[in-house]
Amino acid sequence: MYIGALFLVAGFALLWQSTTLLLAVQVVFAGAHLLVTLHEEPGLRKRFGLSYKNYCHDVSRWLPCARL
């Protein structure tokens, strides 16, 4: 969801040729990355243990492609 919303805003930034909006996308992405890595993922590791660790090994964090 984070990436989809950021791509949408980045698309509008390119359409409107707005460097301010592109900067905002970068700042929001940095915030989302910190939220995910510092808050969400530790909770998931604690809750699901080894199965979450295996999931993280098989699936990339931000791009919808499997790691091989």
N, CA, C and O atoms as a GROMACS GRO file, in nm:
protein
  272
    1MET      N    1   0.082  -0.118   0.000
    1MET     CA    2   0.000   0.000   0.000
    1MET      C    3   0.087   0.126   0.000
    1MET      O    4   0.056   0.223  -0.069
    2TYR      N    5   0.193   0.122   0.077
    2TYR     CA    6   0.281   0.239   0.081
    2TYR      C    7   0.337   0.269  -0.058
    2TYR      O    8   0.335   0.383  -0.104
    3ILE      N    9   0.387   0.166  -0.123
    3ILE     CA   10   0.450   0.185  -0.254
    3ILE      C   11   0.349   0.231  -0.357
    3ILE      O   12   0.378   0.320  -0.438
    4GLY      N   13   0.230   0.173  -0.356
    4GLY     CA   14   0.127   0.214  -0.451
    4GLY      C   15   0.092   0.362  -0.437
    4GLY      O   16   0.080   0.433  -0.536
    5ALA      N   17   0.076   0.406  -0.314
    5ALA     CA   18   0.043   0.547  -0.290
    5ALA      C   19   0.159   0.638  -0.333
    5ALA      O   20   0.137   0.745  -0.390
    6LEU      N   21   0.281   0.594  -0.305
    6LEU     CA   22   0.397   0.676  -0.344
    6LEU      C   23   0.412   0.683  -0.496
    6LEU      O   24   0.448   0.788  -0.550
    7PHE      N   25   0.386   0.572  -0.566
    7PHE     CA   26   0.391   0.575  -0.712
    7PHE      C   27   0.283   0.668  -0.768
    7PHE      O   28   0.307   0.739  -0.866
    8LEU      N   29   0.168   0.667  -0.707
    8LEU     CA   30   0.060   0.757  -0.752
    8LEU      C   31   0.103   0.904  -0.738
    8LEU      O   32   0.089   0.982  -0.831
    9VAL      N   33   0.155   0.939  -0.622
    9VAL     CA   34   0.198   1.077  -0.599
    9VAL      C   35   0.317   1.111  -0.688
    9VAL      O   36   0.324   1.223  -0.740
   10ALA      N   37   0.410   1.017  -0.707
   10ALA     CA   38   0.524   1.042  -0.796
   10ALA      C   39   0.476   1.064  -0.940
   10ALA      O   40   0.532   1.147  -1.012
   11GLY      N   41   0.373   0.991  -0.980
   11GLY     CA   42   0.317   1.012  -1.113
   11GLY      C   43   0.259   1.151  -1.130
   11GLY      O   44   0.280   1.216  -1.233
   12PHE      N   45   0.186   1.197  -1.028
   12PHE     CA   46   0.134   1.334  -1.033
   12PHE      C   47   0.248   1.436  -1.034
   12PHE      O   48   0.239   1.539  -1.102
   13ALA      N   49   0.354   1.408  -0.958
   13ALA     CA   50   0.468   1.500  -0.957
   13ALA      C   51   0.530   1.512  -1.095
   13ALA      O   52   0.567   1.621  -1.138
   14LEU      N   53   0.542   1.399  -1.164
   14LEU     CA   54   0.597   1.402  -1.299
   14LEU      C   55   0.501   1.470  -1.395
   14LEU      O   56   0.543   1.549  -1.480
   15LEU      N   57   0.373   1.441  -1.383
   15LEU     CA   58   0.272   1.503  -1.470
   15LEU      C   59   0.272   1.654  -1.454
   15LEU      O   60   0.266   1.727  -1.553
   16TRP      N   61   0.279   1.700  -1.330
   16TRP     CA   62   0.273   1.843  -1.302
   16TRP      C   63   0.413   1.907  -1.298
   16TRP      O   64   0.426   2.027  -1.274
   17GLN      N   65   0.516   1.826  -1.322
   17GLN     CA   66   0.655   1.872  -1.319
   17GLN      C   67   0.687   1.946  -1.189
   17GLN      O   68   0.740   2.057  -1.189
   18SER      N   69   0.653   1.881  -1.078
   18SER     CA   70   0.669   1.941  -0.946
   18SER      C   71   0.785   1.878  -0.872
   18SER      O   72   0.776   1.763  -0.828
   19THR      N   73   0.894   1.952  -0.858
   19THR     CA   74   1.008   1.901  -0.781
   19THR      C   75   0.975   1.894  -0.633
   19THR      O   76   1.028   1.809  -0.561
   20THR      N   77   0.890   1.983  -0.586
   20THR     CA   78   0.849   1.981  -0.445
   20THR      C   79   0.776   1.852  -0.413
   20THR      O   80   0.799   1.790  -0.309
   21LEU      N   81   0.687   1.811  -0.503
   21LEU     CA   82   0.612   1.687  -0.481
   21LEU      C   83   0.704   1.565  -0.490
   21LEU      O   84   0.686   1.469  -0.415
   22LEU      N   85   0.803   1.568  -0.579
   22LEU     CA   86   0.899   1.458  -0.585
   22LEU      C   87   0.981   1.450  -0.456
   22LEU      O   88   1.011   1.340  -0.408
   23LEU      N   89   1.017   1.564  -0.400
   23LEU     CA   90   1.088   1.565  -0.273
   23LEU      C   91   1.000   1.509  -0.162
   23LEU      O   92   1.046   1.435  -0.075
   24ALA      N   93   0.871   1.545  -0.165
   24ALA     CA   94   0.778   1.493  -0.065
   24ALA      C   95   0.768   1.341  -0.074
   24ALA      O   96   0.758   1.274   0.029
   25VAL      N   97   0.769   1.287  -0.195
   25VAL     CA   98   0.764   1.141  -0.212
   25VAL      C   99   0.885   1.078  -0.144
   25VAL      O  100   0.871   0.975  -0.078
   26GLN      N  101   1.002   1.136  -0.161
   26GLN     CA  102   1.123   1.082  -0.099
   26GLN      C  103   1.115   1.087   0.053
   26GLN      O  104   1.155   0.992   0.121
   27VAL      N  105   1.065   1.197   0.106
   27VAL     CA  106   1.054   1.212   0.251
   27VAL      C  107   0.953   1.113   0.308
   27VAL      O  108   0.978   1.050   0.411
   28VAL      N  109   0.839   1.098   0.241
   28VAL     CA  110   0.736   1.005   0.288
   28VAL      C  111   0.786   0.862   0.276
   28VAL      O  112   0.759   0.780   0.364
   29PHE      N  113   0.860   0.829   0.170
   29PHE     CA  114   0.915   0.694   0.158
   29PHE      C  115   1.012   0.666   0.272
   29PHE      O  116   1.009   0.557   0.329
   30ALA      N  117   1.097   0.760   0.306
   30ALA     CA  118   1.191   0.742   0.417
   30ALA      C  119   1.114   0.718   0.547
   30ALA      O  120   1.152   0.631   0.626
   31GLY      N  121   1.008   0.794   0.569
   31GLY     CA  122   0.927   0.774   0.688
   31GLY      C  123   0.860   0.638   0.689
   31GLY      O  124   0.856   0.571   0.793
   32ALA      N  125   0.806   0.596   0.575
   32ALA     CA  126   0.741   0.465   0.566
   32ALA      C  127   0.843   0.354   0.591
   32ALA      O  128   0.813   0.255   0.658
   33HIS      N  129   0.963   0.370   0.535
   33HIS     CA  130   1.067   0.269   0.556
   33HIS      C  131   1.101   0.256   0.705
   33HIS      O  132   1.114   0.145   0.757
   34LEU      N  133   1.115   0.369   0.772
   34LEU     CA  134   1.143   0.364   0.916
   34LEU      C  135   1.028   0.302   0.994
   34LEU      O  136   1.051   0.224   1.086
   35LEU      N  137   0.905   0.335   0.958
   35LEU     CA  138   0.788   0.277   1.025
   35LEU      C  139   0.787   0.125   1.009
   35LEU      O  140   0.766   0.052   1.105
   36VAL      N  141   0.809   0.080   0.887
   36VAL     CA  142   0.806  -0.064   0.860
   36VAL      C  143   0.919  -0.136   0.931
   36VAL      O  144   0.897  -0.238   0.996
   37THR      N  145   1.041  -0.084   0.918
   37THR     CA  146   1.156  -0.156   0.973
   37THR      C  147   1.169  -0.145   1.124
   37THR      O  148   1.218  -0.238   1.189
   38LEU      N  149   1.126  -0.036   1.181
   38LEU     CA  150   1.142  -0.017   1.326
   38LEU      C  151   1.020  -0.054   1.408
   38LEU      O  152   1.031  -0.080   1.528
   39HIS      N  153   0.902  -0.057   1.345
   39HIS     CA  154   0.781  -0.084   1.422
   39HIS      C  155   0.708  -0.211   1.375
   39HIS      O  156   0.684  -0.302   1.455
   40GLU      N  157   0.675  -0.217   1.248
   40GLU     CA  158   0.592  -0.328   1.200
   40GLU      C  159   0.666  -0.462   1.196
   40GLU      O  160   0.615  -0.562   1.247
   41GLU      N  161   0.785  -0.463   1.138
   41GLU     CA  162   0.857  -0.589   1.124
   41GLU      C  163   0.898  -0.653   1.257
   41GLU      O  164   0.884  -0.775   1.271
   42PRO      N  165   0.946  -0.576   1.355
   42PRO     CA  166   0.977  -0.641   1.483
   42PRO      C  167   0.854  -0.706   1.547
   42PRO      O  168   0.864  -0.814   1.607
   43GLY      N  169   0.739  -0.642   1.535
   43GLY     CA  170   0.616  -0.702   1.588
   43GLY      C  171   0.579  -0.829   1.516
   43GLY      O  172   0.534  -0.925   1.579
   44LEU      N  173   0.597  -0.831   1.385
   44LEU     CA  174   0.568  -0.952   1.308
   44LEU      C  175   0.666  -1.064   1.340
   44LEU      O  176   0.628  -1.181   1.348
   45ARG      N  177   0.794  -1.028   1.359
   45ARG     CA  178   0.893  -1.129   1.398
   45ARG      C  179   0.857  -1.191   1.533
   45ARG      O  180   0.867  -1.313   1.551
   46LYS      N  181   0.817  -1.107   1.625
   46LYS     CA  182   0.780  -1.156   1.759
   46LYS      C  183   0.655  -1.243   1.753
   46LYS      O  184   0.646  -1.345   1.821
   47ARG      N  185   0.560  -1.204   1.672
   47ARG     CA  186   0.432  -1.274   1.666
   47ARG      C  187   0.442  -1.406   1.589
   47ARG      O  188   0.384  -1.506   1.630
   48PHE      N  189   0.517  -1.408   1.476
   48PHE     CA  190   0.516  -1.525   1.388
   48PHE      C  191   0.647  -1.602   1.386
   48PHE      O  192   0.651  -1.712   1.331
   49GLY      N  193   0.753  -1.549   1.445
   49GLY     CA  194   0.878  -1.622   1.461
   49GLY      C  195   0.942  -1.670   1.332
   49GLY      O  196   0.962  -1.593   1.238
   50LEU      N  197   0.974  -1.799   1.329
   50LEU     CA  198   1.047  -1.858   1.218
   50LEU      C  199   0.971  -1.848   1.086
   50LEU      O  200   1.032  -1.827   0.981
   51SER      N  201   0.840  -1.862   1.089
   51SER     CA  202   0.765  -1.854   0.963
   51SER      C  203   0.778  -1.714   0.901
   51SER      O  204   0.783  -1.701   0.779
   52TYR      N  205   0.782  -1.609   0.984
   52TYR     CA  206   0.801  -1.474   0.930
   52TYR      C  207   0.944  -1.455   0.878
   52TYR      O  208   0.964  -1.389   0.776
   53LYS      N  209   1.040  -1.514   0.946
   53LYS     CA  210   1.179  -1.507   0.900
   53LYS      C  211   1.191  -1.573   0.762
   53LYS      O  212   1.258  -1.519   0.674
   54ASN      N  213   1.128  -1.687   0.744
   54ASN     CA  214   1.130  -1.755   0.614
   54ASN      C  215   1.059  -1.672   0.508
   54ASN      O  216   1.105  -1.664   0.394
   55TYR      N  217   0.949  -1.610   0.544
   55TYR     CA  218   0.876  -1.523   0.453
   55TYR      C  219   0.965  -1.408   0.407
   55TYR      O  220   0.970  -1.377   0.288
   56CYS      N  221   1.035  -1.344   0.499
   56CYS     CA  222   1.124  -1.233   0.465
   56CYS      C  223   1.236  -1.278   0.373
   56CYS      O  224   1.281  -1.202   0.287
   57HIS      N  225   1.281  -1.399   0.390
   57HIS     CA  226   1.385  -1.452   0.303
   57HIS      C  227   1.334  -1.469   0.160
   57HIS      O  228   1.410  -1.449   0.065
   58ASP      N  229   1.208  -1.506   0.145
   58ASP     CA  230   1.151  -1.537   0.013
   58ASP      C  231   1.091  -1.417  -0.059
   58ASP      O  232   1.076  -1.420  -0.181
   59VAL      N  233   1.057  -1.311   0.014
   59VAL     CA  234   0.985  -1.198  -0.045
   59VAL      C  235   1.061  -1.069  -0.014
   59VAL      O  236   1.103  -1.046   0.099
   60SER      N  237   1.078  -0.986  -0.116
   60SER     CA  238   1.146  -0.859  -0.094
   60SER      C  239   1.055  -0.763  -0.016
   60SER      O  240   0.933  -0.778  -0.016
   61ARG      N  241   1.115  -0.666   0.047
   61ARG     CA  242   1.039  -0.573   0.130
   61ARG      C  243   0.955  -0.476   0.048
   61ARG      O  244   0.837  -0.457   0.077
   62TRP      N  245   1.012  -0.416  -0.055
   62TRP     CA  246   0.944  -0.308  -0.124
   62TRP      C  247   0.898  -0.340  -0.264
   62TRP      O  248   0.796  -0.287  -0.308
   63LEU      N  249   0.968  -0.423  -0.335
   63LEU     CA  250   0.930  -0.452  -0.474
   63LEU      C  251   0.857  -0.585  -0.483
   63LEU      O  252   0.897  -0.681  -0.416
   64PRO      N  253   0.752  -0.593  -0.563
   64PRO     CA  254   0.671  -0.716  -0.568
   64PRO      C  255   0.736  -0.824  -0.655
   64PRO      O  256   0.686  -0.858  -0.762
   65CYS      N  257   0.847  -0.876  -0.607
   65CYS     CA  258   0.913  -0.985  -0.678
   65CYS      C  259   0.976  -1.078  -0.574
   65CYS      O  260   1.018  -1.034  -0.467
   66ALA      N  261   0.980  -1.203  -0.606
   66ALA     CA  262   1.038  -1.301  -0.514
   66ALA      C  263   1.190  -1.301  -0.528
   66ALA      O  264   1.243  -1.281  -0.637
   67ARG      N  265   1.257  -1.324  -0.418
   67ARG     CA  266   1.402  -1.342  -0.421
   67ARG      C  267   1.431  -1.486  -0.456
   67ARG      O  268   1.366  -1.578  -0.406
   68LEU      N  269   1.528  -1.506  -0.540
   68LEU     CA  270   1.563  -1.643  -0.579
   68LEU      C  271   1.698  -1.681  -0.527
   68LEU      O  272   1.744  -1.792  -0.550
   0.00000   0.00000   0.00000
